[in-house]
């Protein structure tokens, strides 16, 4: 019976971590599991995780899709990508005037 009291706490931390992870541009379900298993530590990891939208981007030379600079394969056309000569600013960067 004592272990059953831990289930709502784990679910609450899992949902909280999932929402934080989703807000930062990552998968809700991955952060749900990470935050649910070690409840407090997982939520802290989600909070301190980087924003996916803060990463530099680059266009695919084959199809033109804009990808994160760290992607090695284009998710649209499947082309292997080399390290780019130039990078686009992150989505959250202020506009250049």
Backbone as CSV, one residue per row, in Angstrom:
resi,resn,N_x,N_y,N_z,CA_x,CA_y,CA_z,C_x,C_y,C_z
1,UNK,0.803,-1.204,0.000,0.000,0.000,0.000,0.846,1.268,0.000
2,UNK,2.012,1.252,0.650,2.849,2.438,0.701,3.421,2.767,-0.667
3,UNK,3.722,1.757,-1.463,4.255,1.982,-2.805,3.225,2.600,-3.732
4,UNK,1.946,2.360,-3.446,0.871,2.902,-4.272,0.752,4.413,-4.112
5,UNK,1.166,4.943,-2.995,1.126,6.394,-2.771,2.163,7.113,-3.628
6,UNK,3.176,6.405,-4.077,4.227,6.993,-4.900,3.767,7.189,-6.350
7,UNK,2.782,6.429,-6.798,2.327,6.500,-8.195,1.818,7.892,-8.575
8,UNK,0.939,8.537,-7.806,0.501,9.888,-8.195,1.643,10.905,-8.213
9,UNK,2.606,10.739,-7.319,3.754,11.642,-7.299,4.579,11.451,-8.560
10,UNK,4.812,10.193,-8.941,5.575,9.906,-10.157,4.853,10.422,-11.390
11,UNK,3.540,10.262,-11.444,2.772,10.770,-12.584,2.824,12.293,-12.660
12,UNK,2.717,12.953,-11.518,2.769,14.418,-11.501,4.128,14.921,-11.989
13,UNK,5.210,14.309,-11.508,6.536,14.705,-11.974,6.722,14.358,-13.447
14,UNK,6.179,13.218,-13.880,6.281,12.822,-15.282,5.577,13.801,-16.200
15,UNK,4.377,14.198,-15.846,3.627,15.165,-16.659,4.325,16.522,-16.657
16,UNK,4.808,16.945,-15.484,5.515,18.228,-15.401,6.768,18.224,-16.269
17,UNK,7.561,17.188,-16.170,8.773,17.082,-16.975,8.459,16.984,-18.461
18,UNK,7.397,16.268,-18.811,6.990,16.163,-20.211,6.570,17.501,-20.781
19,UNK,5.841,18.267,-19.998,5.408,19.588,-20.463,6.590,20.550,-20.612
20,UNK,7.537,20.483,-19.681,8.727,21.331,-19.786,9.535,20.936,-21.023
21,UNK,9.742,19.640,-21.221,10.486,19.165,-22.381,9.810,19.539,-23.689
22,UNK,8.487,19.428,-23.734,7.739,19.794,-24.940,7.833,21.290,-25.204
23,UNK,7.796,22.078,-24.166,7.905,23.532,-24.301,9.260,23.936,-24.895
24,UNK,10.283,23.128,-24.605,11.614,23.416,-25.115,11.857,22.806,-26.491
25,UNK,10.831,22.191,-27.075,10.944,21.681,-28.435,11.319,20.216,-28.533
26,UNK,11.325,19.499,-27.446,11.689,18.093,-27.448,10.426,17.238,-27.325
27,UNK,10.590,15.942,-27.172,9.468,15.008,-27.096,8.844,15.002,-25.698
28,UNK,7.522,15.133,-25.660,6.805,15.054,-24.385,7.036,13.700,-23.743
29,UNK,6.908,12.601,-24.507,6.957,11.251,-23.947,8.337,10.877,-23.425
30,UNK,9.376,11.322,-24.103,10.727,11.033,-23.612,10.935,11.702,-22.256
31,UNK,10.559,12.985,-22.145,10.740,13.694,-20.883,9.758,13.227,-19.823
32,UNK,8.602,12.708,-20.225,7.654,12.118,-19.277,8.306,10.934,-18.570
33,UNK,8.913,10.049,-19.354,9.553,8.861,-18.772,10.773,9.255,-17.943
34,UNK,11.593,10.165,-18.474,12.791,10.587,-17.741,12.410,11.231,-16.410
35,UNK,11.356,12.028,-16.390,10.956,12.725,-15.167,10.174,11.838,-14.211
36,UNK,9.549,10.781,-14.731,8.740,9.931,-13.877,9.584,8.921,-13.098
37,UNK,10.601,8.375,-13.714,11.371,7.315,-13.067,12.149,7.851,-11.862
38,UNK,13.085,8.825,-12.040,13.637,9.466,-10.839,12.951,10.826,-10.696
39,UNK,11.814,10.902,-9.985,10.948,12.075,-10.062,11.623,13.440,-9.956
40,UNK,12.300,13.742,-8.898,12.835,15.094,-8.717,14.000,15.365,-9.669
41,UNK,14.886,14.402,-9.820,16.067,14.565,-10.675,15.660,14.707,-12.136
42,UNK,14.681,13.925,-12.579,14.225,14.005,-13.967,13.611,15.351,-14.306
43,UNK,12.829,15.916,-13.399,12.240,17.236,-13.637,13.323,18.305,-13.697
44,UNK,14.314,18.224,-12.835,15.428,19.177,-12.897,16.185,19.059,-14.219
45,UNK,16.370,17.833,-14.701,17.045,17.636,-15.986,16.245,18.295,-17.110
46,UNK,14.922,18.172,-17.088,14.075,18.797,-18.111,14.150,20.314,-18.029
47,UNK,14.197,20.848,-16.832,14.256,22.298,-16.668,15.582,22.856,-17.182
48,UNK,16.686,22.176,-16.903,17.997,22.667,-17.312,18.411,22.225,-18.708
49,UNK,17.583,21.446,-19.390,17.863,21.007,-20.758,17.799,22.210,-21.693
50,UNK,18.619,22.213,-22.726,18.669,23.355,-23.647,17.393,23.404,-24.504
51,UNK,17.097,24.575,-24.982,15.987,24.757,-25.905,16.411,24.279,-27.280
52,UNK,15.591,23.458,-27.932,15.892,22.992,-29.282,15.881,24.149,-30.274
53,UNK,15.154,25.201,-29.966,15.034,26.329,-30.893,16.228,27.270,-30.814
54,UNK,17.146,27.053,-29.881,18.325,27.914,-29.735,19.519,27.415,-30.540
55,UNK,19.344,26.347,-31.290,20.449,25.763,-32.034,20.549,26.379,-33.432
56,UNK,21.787,26.545,-33.911,21.990,27.057,-35.264,21.352,26.107,-36.278
57,UNK,20.987,26.641,-37.431,20.313,25.838,-38.451,21.065,25.946,-39.772
58,UNK,20.697,25.070,-40.715,21.289,25.102,-42.050,20.325,24.486,-43.047
59,UNK,20.383,24.923,-44.300,19.518,24.334,-45.316,20.147,23.067,-45.894
60,UNK,19.307,22.109,-46.273,19.778,20.907,-46.956,20.143,21.301,-48.388
61,UNK,21.332,20.929,-48.879,21.721,21.309,-50.244,20.900,20.590,-51.311
62,UNK,20.240,19.506,-50.952,19.477,18.733,-51.923,18.029,19.205,-52.048
63,UNK,17.322,19.296,-50.917,15.892,19.626,-50.981,15.559,21.005,-50.411
64,UNK,16.496,21.639,-49.695,16.276,22.975,-49.173,15.629,23.045,-47.803
65,UNK,15.293,21.901,-47.200,14.675,21.915,-45.873,15.664,22.484,-44.852
66,UNK,15.179,23.307,-43.946,16.031,23.901,-42.913,16.084,22.940,-41.734
67,UNK,17.319,22.528,-41.379,17.555,21.551,-40.322,18.459,22.145,-39.255
68,UNK,18.517,21.490,-38.109,19.484,21.890,-37.090,20.887,21.606,-37.614
69,UNK,21.847,22.398,-37.195,23.207,22.254,-37.701,23.822,20.916,-37.295
70,UNK,23.352,20.323,-36.213,23.907,19.056,-35.730,23.343,17.831,-36.443
71,UNK,22.303,17.997,-37.265,21.730,16.857,-37.983,22.711,16.343,-39.024
72,UNK,22.885,15.032,-39.092,23.818,14.425,-40.039,23.115,13.932,-41.304
73,UNK,21.785,13.743,-41.221,21.001,13.254,-42.355,19.752,14.109,-42.473
74,UNK,19.398,14.480,-43.701,18.175,15.258,-43.923,16.966,14.378,-43.646
75,UNK,16.029,14.885,-42.863,14.838,14.105,-42.521,13.822,14.073,-43.646
76,UNK,13.958,14.908,-44.645,13.038,14.904,-45.773,13.530,14.001,-46.902
77,UNK,14.773,14.225,-47.369,15.250,13.492,-48.548,16.235,12.370,-48.219
78,UNK,16.762,12.324,-46.991,17.665,11.254,-46.585,19.115,11.460,-46.992
79,UNK,19.471,12.628,-47.496,20.850,12.906,-47.929,21.767,13.046,-46.722
80,UNK,22.959,12.419,-46.819,23.982,12.605,-45.788,24.510,14.029,-45.890
81,UNK,24.625,14.699,-44.764,25.025,16.102,-44.755,26.439,16.272,-44.229
82,UNK,27.208,17.098,-44.899,28.540,17.478,-44.446,28.395,18.704,-43.536
83,UNK,29.462,19.034,-42.802,29.419,20.228,-41.952,29.331,21.449,-42.869
84,UNK,28.411,22.371,-42.606,28.182,23.480,-43.532,29.242,24.575,-43.461
85,UNK,29.345,25.313,-44.554,30.250,26.468,-44.625,29.667,27.645,-43.830
86,UNK,28.333,27.748,-43.796,27.664,28.838,-43.090,26.473,28.261,-42.335
87,UNK,25.975,29.014,-41.380,24.826,28.576,-40.587,23.794,29.693,-40.523
88,UNK,22.547,29.289,-40.413,21.457,30.245,-40.232,21.290,30.497,-38.735
89,UNK,20.807,31.664,-38.358,20.603,31.926,-36.929,19.488,31.045,-36.365
90,UNK,19.478,30.841,-35.050,18.410,30.055,-34.423,17.045,30.712,-34.619
91,UNK,15.995,29.930,-34.425,14.625,30.451,-34.564,14.347,31.557,-33.565
92,UNK,14.977,31.485,-32.406,14.702,32.473,-31.349,15.605,33.697,-31.417
93,UNK,16.471,33.750,-32.409,17.390,34.902,-32.515,16.612,36.163,-32.864
94,UNK,17.020,37.303,-32.324,16.342,38.550,-32.673,16.587,38.895,-34.137
95,UNK,15.646,39.535,-34.788,15.827,39.877,-36.207,16.993,40.847,-36.407
96,UNK,17.711,40.652,-37.509,18.846,41.514,-37.852,18.324,42.729,-38.579
97,UNK,18.774,43.913,-38.171,18.294,45.155,-38.803,19.350,45.757,-39.651
